[in-house]
Amino acid sequence: MHFKNSQNGIILMISLILLLLLTLISITALQTSLLEEKMLSNYYSRSVALQASESALRDAEAYISSNDVVFNPLKLSLGPFQGGDCVSGLCPLMTTPLWSMVGFNWLNKGRVFSGELKNVVQAPRYVIELMSIVQSSDPSRVYAVFRITTMAWGFDINTIVQLQSYFKLQVQAFVF
């Protein structure tokens, strides 16, 4: 009888060890779940920023194609692409683009997206550079090639997407 009484504490020890193992498994599952949720949130924010950047590209193309009097890419004297600084998102062609320099302020120098977007921390911006003017085989046609660079944010200020495209516009002639 004495032998049976001395084994009663073993069940308590085994139960505590099993409880400890179940707690460790639960904590690991919770940490994995939280990590996956953070990853999904970051992916969603990047997706929002990518869509905002695409929208800014389309907005810039529409602006170039519009008949806006201020925007005349082929105005050779005092035109929008003259000078050494980006004015309203219209940047002169330089060896090192201004927008790629460390001190470039997208919020002040970039042109603001004209539409309205939801779930973004701030409206996307874009800059337009006149890359080249190409003569056609038809002397009455001239083509202007632009580089559009966009900067967009997701719903988190640290989520940034930058896109770039080239856009070719047919114009009639130079304006002096």
Steps between C-alpha positions, in 0.01 A plus 500: 500500500780734570624456140165620347494824703847607380391504128210750530719807416617369158164570336519862616849541348393346166192724493712813561746403224212441255344834598835673441533337155145605404575858611817512287310366197226760551749789529680386184170479309403849619836648394473337157149634458607854595794486258274387215259783579782757485618354168150521356465861616832594336400324178168684494670837562745433215213402272320826581821698432552318169146580386546864605825519303330350192223757536758779512659369178161514324439848644834624364425353156162673499666828602755472218226419248272783617483837331616680815645838401761494779634166381656552159796263470629648179511860617868564448543831681390510864324168458401268785812284463748790501703591808678292758221404737176306496206739492158341558643158421646604164873428514776584254698212354827465687780243509389400850124551531403743776240261642767234560716728715495452876371849584208498252176584680214312332238681707610847384634434150287213373169564329208382713269230366177674396262221598389370836629177650394318813725317746812702420687705758555778241427561135754365250733738319666490160762680295515530122822541304524586132747235378521574129331658202482268199430612146271283293536410134199730460645852545177629655525256793726514800508251787592583856614215726446543874619305802243487779612402849249450781529471876209356697436398859273232643299537817832497685753783446780241480341318205626670183471394137675681218414431136628637174375499141568667169228680308512616139285793388443618147500880468478721197799735530732693728371811673735792562 
